[in-house]
Amino acid sequence: MPQGPVLIAFDGTPASRKALRAAAELFAPRPAVVVVVWEAGRGFELANLPSLGLDTGLAPLDLRTAAKLDQQLYDAARRLAQQGAALAREAGLAAEARTVADEGDVADTLVQVAQELAAQVLVVGAHGHGALSELLLGSTSRAVVKHAPCPVLVVRGEDERGPG
């Protein structure tokens, strides 16, 4: 069994909050890392929307504005990771926050972080989307389960019918 921390994927949604609480119930007082994956370069993508031939009605952003927007998105992700780590500490985990740029997709990024940290377990929340979610995991959860180098705990969120 890997000796690293409990790795908790967090995006601020009810499903990720539920996963964080479940991780604390199962693994406290172990060390934990609450990770938020953010999309680096999103500000520059938005700057290029008008030039991609999309009729958005938006004026093109200059590079300075795109860089500023990208920094604001990073800062928001960093604050979210800190908020998640604070919630984890309140629940009894020795948690720290980590913000990681998404180089491919969220699942690949989470798997990479789990490898780098030699995570004991990777905890993710599954977003409920009705009856179909009872049969299938979401694409991110499924990819994490398939490729993670450690055990994965998938905590089912709440679907539109309410608590499950």
Secondary structure, DSSP 4 states (H G I P E B T S, - for coil): ---S-EEEE--SSHHHHHHHHHHHHHHTTSEEEEEEEE-TTHHHHHHHTGGGT---SPPPPPHHHHHHHHHHHHHHHHHHHHHHHHHHHHTT-EEEEEEEE-SS-HHHHHHHHHHHHT-SEEEEEEPP-SHHHHHS--HHHHHHHHH-SS-EEEEE--BTTB--
